Amino acid sequence: MGPTDLTMSALVAAGAHLGTSSESTRPTFLPYAYGHRAGITIIDLDTTLPLLRRASNVVREVAKSKGLILFVGTNEALAPCVRKAAQRLGSQGFHVGTTWKPGTLTNAWELFGSDTMMKLNTTPDLVIFLNPLQNLHAVRECAISRIPTIGIIDSDVDPRVVMYPIPANDDSIRTAELIAGMLSMAGKEGIEQAAAERALAQSQSRRARPEGAEEEI
């Protein structure tokens, strides 16, 4: 199932519409709130779906351009989720399923040592947070490093903390699995599209080569 196939019923079944207590809801989140029931903010999934699709398009284009994508979900329950999402992207996917080390992006040379950084010689082109409220240091590092961010934003989080917010219940593991799955599938589609375009270009180049011409080495 691709990002465009995701339905409202799938989000409801995952509990994506259940926000935090009404008292903890951020004023900046109100455009994404459907209302309140029994002291709980109900997230308007009519806003979630298009924002999830927008985020999926971003992931697809970054992956298609050979960009590196980092999934962050720093608790025990989310660790398998980010690992699976990263694996779906092969060599372009990475994950952090434990505690984020402060300075991972902004002070990497000192934190990991010059030898390690010379071997890695890379930073992510996009970071996806499944629990951004618990990783505000990491979100700030991305902002300082000018790395685009996507995040699941519950009603107690300011949507402006990430570049591409996805309003949803960040306490629901099923919701996180669903969203991470959709985003990683979009990334996989981007990788496959790039491979198909390269194959087509090579095929056209071979057909355009004059008969008898030697292939360049």
C-alpha positions in Angstrom: 0.0 0.0 0.0 1.5 3.3 -1.1 1.0 6.8 0.5 -1.9 7.7 -1.8 -3.7 4.5 -0.7 -3.9 5.4 3.0 -7.4 5.8 4.2 -9.1 7.6 7.0 -10.3 4.3 8.4 -6.7 3.0 8.6 -5.7 6.0 10.6 -8.6 5.8 12.9 -8.0 2.1 13.5 -4.4 3.0 14.4 -5.6 5.5 16.9 -4.0 8.4 15.0 -6.8 10.8 15.9 -6.4 10.6 19.7 -4.4 13.6 20.9 -3.3 14.5 24.4 -5.4 16.2 27.1 -7.2 19.4 26.1 -5.2 21.3 28.8 -1.9 20.4 27.2 -2.9 21.2 23.6 -0.7 23.9 22.1 -2.5 26.9 20.6 -0.4 26.5 17.4 -1.9 23.0 17.1 -5.5 24.2 17.0 -5.7 24.3 13.1 -5.2 20.5 13.2 -7.7 19.8 16.0 -11.2 18.5 15.2 -12.5 19.2 18.7 -12.4 17.9 22.2 -14.1 14.9 23.8 -13.9 13.7 27.4 -11.0 16.1 28.0 -9.0 14.8 25.1 -8.1 16.7 21.9 -9.3 14.9 18.8 -7.0 15.4 15.9 -8.6 16.3 12.5 -7.4 13.5 10.2 -8.7 15.5 7.2 -5.5 17.6 7.8 -3.3 14.6 8.6 -3.8 12.8 5.3 -2.7 15.6 2.9 0.2 16.4 5.2 1.3 12.8 5.3 1.1 12.6 1.5 3.2 15.8 1.2 5.8 14.3 3.5 5.8 11.1 1.5 6.5 13.2 -1.7 9.4 14.8 0.1 10.8 11.4 1.1 10.4 10.1 -2.4 12.2 13.0 -4.0 15.1 12.9 -1.5 15.5 9.2 -2.0 15.3 9.5 -5.8 18.1 12.0 -5.7 20.3 9.5 -3.8 19.8 11.4 -0.5 20.4 9.8 2.9 17.4 9.5 5.2 17.6 9.1 9.0 14.7 7.7 11.0 14.6 8.6 14.7 12.4 6.9 17.3 14.2 6.9 20.6 12.3 4.4 22.8 12.3 0.6 23.1 8.9 0.2 21.4 9.9 2.4 18.4 13.3 0.9 17.8 12.1 -2.0 15.6 9.9 0.5 13.7 12.8 2.8 12.7 15.1 -0.1 12.0 12.6 -1.7 9.6 11.9 1.7 7.9 15.7 2.3 7.4 16.3 -1.2 6.1 13.6 -0.6 3.4 15.9 2.1 1.9 19.0 0.0 1.8 22.2 1.9 1.8 20.3 5.2 1.8 18.5 4.5 5.1 19.7 4.9 8.7 18.1 4.9 12.1 18.5 5.9 15.7 16.5 3.7 18.1 18.2 4.6 21.3 19.2 7.9 23.0 20.3 10.7 20.6 23.8 11.8 21.5 23.9 15.6 21.7 26.2 16.9 19.0 25.6 14.0 16.6 25.1 16.5 13.8 26.6 19.8 15.1 29.7 18.5 16.9 30.2 15.1 15.1 34.0 15.5 14.5 34.7 16.0 18.3 32.1 13.5 19.4 33.1 10.6 17.1 36.7 11.5 16.3 38.3 12.6 13.0 39.2 9.1 11.9 35.6 7.9 12.1 34.2 11.1 10.4 36.7 10.8 7.6 35.4 7.3 6.9 31.8 8.3 7.1 32.1 11.7 5.4 28.4 12.2 5.3 25.3 13.7 7.0 21.6 12.9 6.4 19.7 14.8 3.8 16.4 14.3 5.7 15.6 13.3 9.2 12.2 11.8 10.2 11.2 11.9 13.9 8.6 9.6 15.3 8.7 11.2 18.7 10.1 14.7 18.2 9.0 16.0 21.7 11.5 13.6 23.2 14.2 14.6 20.8 14.1 18.4 20.7 17.9 18.6 20.9 18.1 16.5 17.7 15.5 18.7 16.1 17.5 21.8 16.9 20.7 20.2 15.6 18.9 19.6 12.3 17.7 23.2 12.2 21.3 24.5 12.8 22.6 22.1 10.2 19.9 23.1 7.7 18.6 19.5 7.4 14.9 19.2 6.5 12.8 17.4 9.1 9.5 15.5 9.1 7.8 14.6 12.4 4.7 13.1 13.9 3.2 16.0 15.8 0.8 15.3 18.7 -1.5 18.0 20.1 1.0 18.9 22.9 3.7 19.8 20.4 4.2 23.0 18.4 3.9 21.9 14.8 6.5 24.5 13.8 9.3 22.5 15.4 9.7 20.4 12.2 9.6 21.5 8.6 6.9 19.0 7.6 4.5 18.2 10.4 2.2 15.2 10.4 -0.5 15.7 13.0 -1.1 12.3 14.7 -1.0 10.5 18.0 2.7 10.0 18.9 1.9 7.7 21.8 0.5 5.0 19.5 3.0 2.5 18.3 0.6 1.4 15.6 0.3 4.9 14.3 4.1 5.3 14.3 4.4 2.0 12.4 1.9 3.0 9.9 3.4 6.4 9.2 7.0 5.2 9.2 5.9 2.4 6.8 4.2 4.8 4.4 7.2 7.2 4.4 9.7 4.4 3.9 7.7 2.9 1.1 7.7 6.3 -0.6 11.4 6.4 -0.2 11.7 2.9 -1.7 9.5 4.1 -4.7 11.9 7.0 -5.2 14.9 4.7 -5.3 13.2 2.4 -7.7 12.2 5.3 -9.9 15.8 6.5 -10.1 17.0 3.0 -11.0 14.4 2.7 -13.7 15.3 6.1 -15.2 19.0 5.2 -15.2 18.2 1.9 -16.9 16.1 3.7 -19.5 18.8 6.3 -20.2 21.4 3.5 -20.6 19.1 1.7 -23.0 18.5 4.8 -25.1 22.2 5.6 -25.1 23.0 2.1 -26.5 20.3 2.4 -29.2 21.6 5.9 -30.2 25.2 4.6 -30.6 26.2 4.1 -34.3 26.4 0.5 -35.3 29.9 -0.8 -35.0 31.0 2.0 -32.6 33.0 0.7 -29.6 31.5 1.3 -26.2 33.6 3.7 -24.1 35.4 2.2 -21.1 
